[in-house]
């Protein structure tokens, strides 16, 4: 535990308290209370057919590509330890 810095504790606490607890509560009580439901609800995604790309506007494509880049970065950074 001595090797965890102040920023390390910040990110651990944020992940558990700031994200993990509210997201878990939302998943248990009502899926519409989750972060993803709120985020995509703002963009008026058609949930029964979310991959109907013909209906996507440029902002949908922008958000989708930003999220894809973020997931790729997270995968490389957290899982494989690259891009430090």
Biopython code that builds the backbone (N, CA, C, O; Angstrom):
import numpy as np
from Bio.PDB.StructureBuilder import StructureBuilder

atoms = [
    (1, "UNK", "N", (0.806, -1.196, 0.000)),
    (1, "UNK", "CA", (0.000, 0.000, 0.000)),
    (1, "UNK", "C", (0.852, 1.265, 0.000)),
    (1, "UNK", "O", (0.376, 2.330, -0.393)),
    (2, "UNK", "N", (2.106, 1.160, 0.436)),
    (2, "UNK", "CA", (2.956, 2.339, 0.475)),
    (2, "UNK", "C", (3.316, 2.840, -0.916)),
    (2, "UNK", "O", (3.694, 4.000, -1.081)),
    (3, "UNK", "N", (3.201, 1.969, -1.920)),
    (3, "UNK", "CA", (3.578, 2.381, -3.271)),
    (3, "UNK", "C", (2.471, 3.161, -3.979)),
    (3, "UNK", "O", (2.710, 3.717, -5.051)),
    (4, "UNK", "N", (1.274, 3.215, -3.411)),
    (4, "UNK", "CA", (0.177, 3.953, -4.032)),
    (4, "UNK", "C", (0.311, 5.424, -3.659)),
    (4, "UNK", "O", (0.368, 5.771, -2.479)),
    (5, "UNK", "N", (0.361, 6.279, -4.664)),
    (5, "UNK", "CA", (0.508, 7.715, -4.447)),
    (5, "UNK", "C", (-0.842, 8.345, -4.135)),
    (5, "UNK", "O", (-1.874, 7.676, -4.159)),
    (6, "UNK", "N", (-0.820, 9.616, -3.847)),
    (6, "UNK", "CA", (-2.066, 10.354, -3.614)),
    (6, "UNK", "C", (-2.988, 10.294, -4.817)),
    (6, "UNK", "O", (-4.198, 10.123, -4.669)),
    (7, "UNK", "N", (-2.418, 10.436, -6.014)),
    (7, "UNK", "CA", (-3.227, 10.349, -7.235)),
    (7, "UNK", "C", (-3.764, 8.942, -7.436)),
    (7, "UNK", "O", (-4.874, 8.760, -7.936)),
    (8, "UNK", "N", (-2.979, 7.951, -7.049)),
    (8, "UNK", "CA", (-3.458, 6.575, -7.138)),
    (8, "UNK", "C", (-4.685, 6.364, -6.274)),
    (8, "UNK", "O", (-5.662, 5.754, -6.708)),
    (9, "UNK", "N", (-4.633, 6.877, -5.031)),
    (9, "UNK", "CA", (-5.798, 6.778, -4.148)),
    (9, "UNK", "C", (-6.983, 7.553, -4.704)),
    (9, "UNK", "O", (-8.126, 7.107, -4.605)),
    (10, "UNK", "N", (-6.709, 8.712, -5.286)),
    (10, "UNK", "CA", (-7.787, 9.500, -5.892)),
    (10, "UNK", "C", (-8.525, 8.682, -6.954)),
    (10, "UNK", "O", (-9.754, 8.615, -6.948)),
    (11, "UNK", "N", (-7.767, 8.059, -7.868)),
    (11, "UNK", "CA", (-8.401, 7.303, -8.953)),
    (11, "UNK", "C", (-9.109, 6.053, -8.435)),
    (11, "UNK", "O", (-10.163, 5.686, -8.954)),
    (12, "UNK", "N", (-8.554, 5.404, -7.434)),
    (12, "UNK", "CA", (-9.212, 4.237, -6.850)),
    (12, "UNK", "C", (-10.538, 4.643, -6.206)),
    (12, "UNK", "O", (-11.564, 3.999, -6.421)),
    (13, "UNK", "N", (-10.504, 5.712, -5.419)),
    (13, "UNK", "CA", (-11.729, 6.180, -4.762)),
    (13, "UNK", "C", (-12.745, 6.641, -5.789)),
    (13, "UNK", "O", (-13.933, 6.345, -5.660)),
    (14, "UNK", "N", (-12.294, 7.365, -6.811)),
    (14, "UNK", "CA", (-13.218, 7.819, -7.850)),
    (14, "UNK", "C", (-13.867, 6.628, -8.558)),
    (14, "UNK", "O", (-15.077, 6.625, -8.785)),
    (15, "UNK", "N", (-13.072, 5.630, -8.901)),
    (15, "UNK", "CA", (-13.602, 4.473, -9.624)),
    (15, "UNK", "C", (-14.629, 3.724, -8.792)),
    (15, "UNK", "O", (-15.649, 3.280, -9.319)),
    (16, "UNK", "N", (-14.375, 3.581, -7.510)),
    (16, "UNK", "CA", (-15.293, 2.818, -6.658)),
    (16, "UNK", "C", (-16.486, 3.655, -6.228)),
    (16, "UNK", "O", (-17.632, 3.252, -6.426)),
    (17, "UNK", "N", (-16.225, 4.822, -5.638)),
    (17, "UNK", "CA", (-17.304, 5.635, -5.067)),
    (17, "UNK", "C", (-18.004, 6.467, -6.129)),
    (17, "UNK", "O", (-19.233, 6.513, -6.177)),
    (18, "UNK", "N", (-17.225, 7.125, -6.978)),
    (18, "UNK", "CA", (-17.813, 8.033, -7.954)),
    (18, "UNK", "C", (-18.454, 7.355, -9.138)),
    (18, "UNK", "O", (-19.345, 7.923, -9.771)),
    (19, "UNK", "N", (-18.020, 6.155, -9.449)),
    (19, "UNK", "CA", (-18.580, 5.444, -10.604)),
    (19, "UNK", "C", (-19.175, 4.096, -10.217)),
    (19, "UNK", "O", (-20.320, 3.800, -10.560)),
    (20, "UNK", "N", (-18.423, 3.301, -9.523)),
    (20, "UNK", "CA", (-18.836, 1.927, -9.245)),
    (20, "UNK", "C", (-20.117, 1.804, -8.450)),
    (20, "UNK", "O", (-21.003, 1.032, -8.819)),
    (21, "UNK", "N", (-20.230, 2.551, -7.367)),
    (21, "UNK", "CA", (-21.425, 2.449, -6.530)),
    (21, "UNK", "C", (-22.673, 2.953, -7.260)),
    (21, "UNK", "O", (-23.671, 2.233, -7.296)),
    (22, "UNK", "N", (-22.661, 4.166, -7.848)),
    (22, "UNK", "CA", (-23.871, 4.608, -8.548)),
    (22, "UNK", "C", (-24.239, 3.721, -9.741)),
    (22, "UNK", "O", (-25.419, 3.481, -9.997)),
    (23, "UNK", "N", (-23.244, 3.243, -10.460)),
    (23, "UNK", "CA", (-23.527, 2.404, -11.628)),
    (23, "UNK", "C", (-24.102, 1.056, -11.200)),
    (23, "UNK", "O", (-25.053, 0.565, -11.809)),
    (24, "UNK", "N", (-23.536, 0.463, -10.170)),
    (24, "UNK", "CA", (-24.057, -0.809, -9.659)),
    (24, "UNK", "C", (-25.477, -0.638, -9.141)),
    (24, "UNK", "O", (-26.343, -1.469, -9.416)),
    (25, "UNK", "N", (-25.719, 0.417, -8.407)),
    (25, "UNK", "CA", (-27.073, 0.702, -7.908)),
    (25, "UNK", "C", (-28.042, 0.858, -9.080)),
    (25, "UNK", "O", (-29.151, 0.325, -9.046)),
    (26, "UNK", "N", (-27.626, 1.584, -10.110)),
    (26, "UNK", "CA", (-28.471, 1.754, -11.297)),
    (26, "UNK", "C", (-28.758, 0.437, -11.996)),
    (26, "UNK", "O", (-29.884, 0.199, -12.432)),
    (27, "UNK", "N", (-27.754, -0.418, -12.106)),
    (27, "UNK", "CA", (-27.964, -1.714, -12.746)),
    (27, "UNK", "C", (-28.923, -2.589, -11.950)),
    (27, "UNK", "O", (-29.718, -3.331, -12.528)),
    (28, "UNK", "N", (-28.850, -2.503, -10.627)),
    (28, "UNK", "CA", (-29.717, -3.326, -9.789)),
    (28, "UNK", "C", (-31.144, -2.788, -9.775)),
    (28, "UNK", "O", (-32.096, -3.558, -9.904)),
    (29, "UNK", "N", (-31.300, -1.479, -9.619)),
    (29, "UNK", "CA", (-32.632, -0.894, -9.436)),
    (29, "UNK", "C", (-33.344, -0.583, -10.757)),
    (29, "UNK", "O", (-34.513, -0.927, -10.934)),
    (30, "UNK", "N", (-32.634, 0.066, -11.678)),
    (30, "UNK", "CA", (-33.266, 0.493, -12.921)),
    (30, "UNK", "C", (-32.172, 0.798, -13.940)),
    (30, "UNK", "O", (-31.368, 1.706, -13.730)),
    (31, "UNK", "N", (-32.138, 0.064, -15.016)),
    (31, "UNK", "CA", (-31.084, 0.241, -16.030)),
    (31, "UNK", "C", (-31.077, 1.649, -16.611)),
    (31, "UNK", "O", (-30.053, 2.093, -17.130)),
    (32, "UNK", "N", (-32.194, 2.356, -16.533)),
    (32, "UNK", "CA", (-32.246, 3.722, -17.062)),
    (32, "UNK", "C", (-31.488, 4.712, -16.196)),
    (32, "UNK", "O", (-31.332, 5.873, -16.576)),
    (33, "UNK", "N", (-31.015, 4.271, -15.033)),
    (33, "UNK", "CA", (-30.221, 5.139, -14.161)),
    (33, "UNK", "C", (-28.719, 4.987, -14.383)),
    (33, "UNK", "O", (-27.932, 5.607, -13.667)),
    (34, "UNK", "N", (-28.306, 4.186, -15.345)),
    (34, "UNK", "CA", (-26.876, 3.985, -15.587)),
    (34, "UNK", "C", (-26.309, 5.113, -16.436)),
    (34, "UNK", "O", (-27.038, 5.827, -17.124)),
    (35, "UNK", "N", (-24.994, 5.254, -16.370)),
    (35, "UNK", "CA", (-24.315, 6.303, -17.126)),
    (35, "UNK", "C", (-24.525, 6.125, -18.630)),
    (35, "UNK", "O", (-24.806, 7.097, -19.331)),
    (36, "UNK", "N", (-24.393, 4.908, -19.128)),
    (36, "UNK", "CA", (-24.534, 4.694, -20.570)),
    (36, "UNK", "C", (-25.938, 5.032, -21.049)),
    (36, "UNK", "O", (-26.098, 5.624, -22.116)),
    (37, "UNK", "N", (-26.958, 4.666, -20.275)),
    (37, "UNK", "CA", (-28.334, 4.974, -20.681)),
    (37, "UNK", "C", (-28.528, 6.491, -20.737)),
    (37, "UNK", "O", (-29.152, 7.002, -21.666)),
    (38, "UNK", "N", (-27.999, 7.203, -19.755)),
    (38, "UNK", "CA", (-28.135, 8.663, -19.730)),
    (38, "UNK", "C", (-27.384, 9.294, -20.897)),
    (38, "UNK", "O", (-27.888, 10.201, -21.560)),
    (39, "UNK", "N", (-26.183, 8.803, -21.134)),
    (39, "UNK", "CA", (-25.350, 9.368, -22.195)),
    (39, "UNK", "C", (-25.991, 9.193, -23.563)),
    (39, "UNK", "O", (-26.122, 10.158, -24.316)),
    (40, "UNK", "N", (-26.391, 7.971, -23.886)),
    (40, "UNK", "CA", (-26.976, 7.721, -25.193)),
    (40, "UNK", "C", (-28.396, 8.263, -25.288)),
    (40, "UNK", "O", (-28.874, 8.560, -26.383)),
    (41, "UNK", "N", (-29.072, 8.394, -24.157)),
    (41, "UNK", "CA", (-30.391, 9.013, -24.166)),
    (41, "UNK", "C", (-30.330, 10.470, -24.578)),
    (41, "UNK", "O", (-31.247, 10.976, -25.225)),
    (42, "UNK", "N", (-29.249, 11.150, -24.206)),
    (42, "UNK", "CA", (-29.074, 12.540, -24.632)),
    (42, "UNK", "C", (-28.981, 12.654, -26.154)),
    (42, "UNK", "O", (-29.386, 13.659, -26.740)),
    (43, "UNK", "N", (-28.450, 11.626, -26.772)),
    (43, "UNK", "CA", (-28.283, 11.625, -28.228)),
    (43, "UNK", "C", (-29.476, 11.010, -28.959)),
    (43, "UNK", "O", (-29.467, 10.898, -30.184)),
    (44, "UNK", "N", (-30.488, 10.618, -28.215)),
    (44, "UNK", "CA", (-31.716, 10.050, -28.780)),
    (44, "UNK", "C", (-31.442, 8.821, -29.642)),
    (44, "UNK", "O", (-32.005, 8.657, -30.724)),
    (45, "UNK", "N", (-30.551, 7.953, -29.125)),
    (45, "UNK", "CA", (-30.258, 6.705, -29.817)),
    (45, "UNK", "C", (-31.488, 5.811, -29.758)),
    (45, "UNK", "O", (-32.154, 5.726, -28.725)),
    (46, "UNK", "N", (-31.782, 5.156, -30.852)),
    (46, "UNK", "CA", (-32.890, 4.212, -30.920)),
    (46, "UNK", "C", (-32.413, 2.904, -30.285)),
    (46, "UNK", "O", (-31.755, 2.101, -30.947)),
    (47, "UNK", "N", (-32.740, 2.682, -29.001)),
    (47, "UNK", "CA", (-32.199, 1.535, -28.269)),
    (47, "UNK", "C", (-32.573, 0.177, -28.863)),
    (47, "UNK", "O", (-31.751, -0.738, -28.804)),
    (48, "UNK", "N", (-33.771, -0.004, -29.433)),
    (48, "UNK", "CA", (-34.029, -1.312, -30.052)),
    (48, "UNK", "C", (-33.119, -1.582, -31.263)),
    (48, "UNK", "O", (-32.860, -2.737, -31.601)),
    (49, "UNK", "N", (-32.638, -0.511, -31.913)),
    (49, "UNK", "CA", (-31.768, -0.647, -33.093)),
    (49, "UNK", "C", (-30.605, 0.340, -32.987)),
    (49, "UNK", "O", (-30.519, 1.261, -33.799)),
    (50, "UNK", "N", (-29.703, 0.174, -32.006)),
    (50, "UNK", "CA", (-28.661, 1.179, -31.800)),
    (50, "UNK", "C", (-27.610, 1.228, -32.906)),
    (50, "UNK", "O", (-26.903, 2.226, -33.045)),
    (51, "UNK", "N", (-27.505, 0.171, -33.682)),
    (51, "UNK", "CA", (-26.477, 0.137, -34.731)),
    (51, "UNK", "C", (-27.050, 0.401, -36.109)),
    (51, "UNK", "O", (-26.488, -0.035, -37.114)),
    (52, "UNK", "N", (-28.167, 1.111, -36.162)),
    (52, "UNK", "CA", (-28.726, 1.542, -37.438)),
    (52, "UNK", "C", (-27.975, 2.801, -37.857)),
    (52, "UNK", "O", (-28.448, 3.921, -37.666)),
    (53, "UNK", "N", (-26.782, 2.587, -38.440)),
    (53, "UNK", "CA", (-25.871, 3.689, -38.723)),
    (53, "UNK", "C", (-26.427, 4.684, -39.724)),
    (53, "UNK", "O", (-25.948, 5.816, -39.791)),
    (54, "UNK", "N", (-27.417, 4.298, -40.497)),
    (54, "UNK", "CA", (-27.997, 5.233, -41.453)),
    (54, "UNK", "C", (-28.679, 6.392, -40.735)),
    (54, "UNK", "O", (-28.805, 7.477, -41.303)),
    (55, "UNK", "N", (-29.121, 6.182, -39.496)),
    (55, "UNK", "CA", (-29.791, 7.235, -38.728)),
    (55, "UNK", "C", (-28.825, 8.091, -37.928)),
    (55, "UNK", "O", (-29.246, 9.079, -37.326)),
    (56, "UNK", "N", (-27.546, 7.746, -37.902)),
    (56, "UNK", "CA", (-26.592, 8.501, -37.102)),
    (56, "UNK", "C", (-26.286, 9.846, -37.754)),
    (56, "UNK", "O", (-26.099, 9.930, -38.968)),
    (57, "UNK", "N", (-26.239, 10.878, -36.950)),
    (57, "UNK", "CA", (-25.847, 12.208, -37.418)),
    (57, "UNK", "C", (-24.332, 12.342, -37.256)),
    (57, "UNK", "O", (-23.698, 11.476, -36.652)),
    (58, "UNK", "N", (-23.752, 13.409, -37.785)),
    (58, "UNK", "CA", (-22.305, 13.593, -37.586)),
    (58, "UNK", "C", (-21.896, 13.624, -36.109)),
    (58, "UNK", "O", (-20.809, 13.163, -35.762)),
    (59, "UNK", "N", (-22.746, 14.158, -35.246)),
    (59, "UNK", "CA", (-22.390, 14.181, -33.824)),
    (59, "UNK", "C", (-22.369, 12.770, -33.251)),
    (59, "UNK", "O", (-21.549, 12.476, -32.381)),
    (60, "UNK", "N", (-23.257, 11.885, -33.723)),
    (60, "UNK", "CA", (-23.229, 10.491, -33.277)),
    (60, "UNK", "C", (-21.910, 9.832, -33.691)),
    (60, "UNK", "O", (-21.286, 9.125, -32.900)),
    (61, "UNK", "N", (-21.499, 10.068, -34.918)),
    (61, "UNK", "CA", (-20.240, 9.497, -35.395)),
    (61, "UNK", "C", (-19.062, 10.042, -34.588)),
    (61, "UNK", "O", (-18.151, 9.298, -34.225)),
    (62, "UNK", "N", (-19.091, 11.353, -34.309)),
    (62, "UNK", "CA", (-18.010, 11.965, -33.542)),
    (62, "UNK", "C", (-17.927, 11.337, -32.151)),
    (62, "UNK", "O", (-16.845, 10.944, -31.715)),
    (63, "UNK", "N", (-19.047, 11.243, -31.460)),
    (63, "UNK", "CA", (-19.064, 10.663, -30.114)),
    (63, "UNK", "C", (-18.636, 9.196, -30.158)),
    (63, "UNK", "O", (-17.866, 8.749, -29.308)),
    (64, "UNK", "N", (-19.128, 8.452, -31.138)),
    (64, "UNK", "CA", (-18.757, 7.044, -31.271)),
    (64, "UNK", "C", (-17.271, 6.863, -31.496)),
    (64, "UNK", "O", (-16.657, 5.974, -30.906)),
    (65, "UNK", "N", (-16.681, 7.704, -32.351)),
    (65, "UNK", "CA", (-15.243, 7.593, -32.627)),
    (65, "UNK", "C", (-14.408, 8.032, -31.437)),
    (65, "UNK", "O", (-13.356, 7.450, -31.173)),
    (66, "UNK", "N", (-14.863, 9.059, -30.707)),
    (66, "UNK", "CA", (-14.156, 9.482, -29.499)),
    (66, "UNK", "C", (-14.191, 8.365, -28.463)),
    (66, "UNK", "O", (-13.176, 8.072, -27.829)),
    (67, "UNK", "N", (-15.350, 7.742, -28.288)),
    (67, "UNK", "CA", (-15.454, 6.632, -27.336)),
    (67, "UNK", "C", (-14.600, 5.447, -27.760)),
    (67, "UNK", "O", (-13.968, 4.811, -26.917)),
    (68, "UNK", "N", (-14.571, 5.143, -29.050)),
    (68, "UNK", "CA", (-13.726, 4.059, -29.543)),
    (68, "UNK", "C", (-12.250, 4.352, -29.266)),
    (68, "UNK", "O", (-11.513, 3.471, -28.824)),
    (69, "UNK", "N", (-11.821, 5.587, -29.527)),
    (69, "UNK", "CA", (-10.437, 5.967, -29.253)),
    (69, "UNK", "C", (-10.130, 5.857, -27.761)),
    (69, "UNK", "O", (-9.047, 5.415, -27.376)),
    (70, "UNK", "N", (-11.086, 6.259, -26.922)),
    (70, "UNK", "CA", (-10.894, 6.167, -25.479)),
    (70, "UNK", "C", (-10.765, 4.724, -25.032)),
    (70, "UNK", "O", (-9.919, 4.416, -24.192)),
    (71, "UNK", "N", (-11.580, 3.835, -25.569)),
    (71, "UNK", "CA", (-11.515, 2.415, -25.196)),
    (71, "UNK", "C", (-10.192, 1.805, -25.664)),
    (71, "UNK", "O", (-9.591, 1.005, -24.947)),
    (72, "UNK", "N", (-9.747, 2.172, -26.839)),
    (72, "UNK", "CA", (-8.460, 1.674, -27.333)),
    (72, "UNK", "C", (-7.328, 2.171, -26.438)),
    (72, "UNK", "O", (-6.428, 1.408, -26.085)),
    (73, "UNK", "N", (-7.376, 3.454, -26.073)),
    (73, "UNK", "CA", (-6.361, 4.001, -25.183)),
    (73, "UNK", "C", (-6.401, 3.306, -23.824)),
    (73, "UNK", "O", (-5.357, 2.925, -23.294)),
    (74, "UNK", "N", (-7.598, 3.137, -23.256)),
    (74, "UNK", "CA", (-7.716, 2.465, -21.962)),
    (74, "UNK", "C", (-7.184, 1.041, -22.026)),
    (74, "UNK", "O", (-6.478, 0.593, -21.123)),
    (75, "UNK", "N", (-7.526, 0.330, -23.102)),
    (75, "UNK", "CA", (-7.037, -1.039, -23.261)),
    (75, "UNK", "C", (-5.526, -1.083, -23.315)),
    (75, "UNK", "O", (-4.898, -1.899, -22.640)),
    (76, "UNK", "N", (-4.946, -0.220, -24.106)),
    (76, "UNK", "CA", (-3.491, -0.198, -24.211)),
    (76, "UNK", "C", (-2.818, 0.267, -22.945)),
    (76, "UNK", "O", (-1.772, -0.254, -22.558)),
    (77, "UNK", "N", (-3.414, 1.245, -22.300)),
    (77, "UNK", "CA", (-2.804, 1.839, -21.121)),
    (77, "UNK", "C", (-2.955, 0.974, -19.877)),
    (77, "UNK", "O", (-1.973, 0.699, -19.187)),
    (78, "UNK", "N", (-4.178, 0.547, -19.588)),
    (78, "UNK", "CA", (-4.417, -0.201, -18.359)),
    (78, "UNK", "C", (-4.093, -1.691, -18.502)),
    (78, "UNK", "O", (-3.486, -2.282, -17.609)),
    (79, "UNK", "N", (-4.490, -2.288, -19.605)),
    (79, "UNK", "CA", (-4.335, -3.727, -19.750)),
    (79, "UNK", "C", (-2.907, -4.096, -20.145)),
    (79, "UNK", "O", (-2.324, -5.020, -19.577)),
    (80, "UNK", "N", (-2.350, -3.383, -21.107)),
    (80, "UNK", "CA", (-1.046, -3.768, -21.637)),
    (80, "UNK", "C", (0.103, -2.899, -21.117)),
    (80, "UNK", "O", (1.269, -3.200, -21.369)),
    (81, "UNK", "N", (-0.218, -1.836, -20.404)),
    (81, "UNK", "CA", (0.821, -1.007, -19.807)),
    (81, "UNK", "C", (1.620, -0.171, -20.792)),
    (81, "UNK", "O", (2.749, 0.219, -20.494)),
    (82, "UNK", "N", (1.056, 0.112, -21.956)),
    (82, "UNK", "CA", (1.755, 0.952, -22.926)),
    (82, "UNK", "C", (1.173, 2.370, -22.867)),
    (82, "UNK", "O", (0.136, 2.594, -22.243)),
    (83, "UNK", "N", (1.825, 3.295, -23.499)),
    (83, "UNK", "CA", (1.427, 4.718, -23.547)),
    (83, "UNK", "C", (1.438, 5.342, -22.160)),
    (83, "UNK", "O", (0.505, 6.048, -21.778)),
    (84, "UNK", "N", (2.491, 5.077, -21.420)),
    (84, "UNK", "CA", (2.613, 5.691, -20.083)),
    (84, "UNK", "C", (3.399, 6.949, -20.167)),
    (84, "UNK", "O", (3.613, 7.613, -19.153)),
]
sb = StructureBuilder()
sb.init_structure("model")
sb.init_model(0)
sb.init_chain("A")
sb.init_seg("    ")
for serial, (resi, resn, name, xyz) in enumerate(atoms, 1):
    if name == "N":
        sb.init_residue(resn, " ", resi, " ")
    sb.init_atom(name, np.array(xyz, "f"), 0.0, 1.0, " ", f" {name:<3s}", serial, name[0])
structure = sb.get_structure()
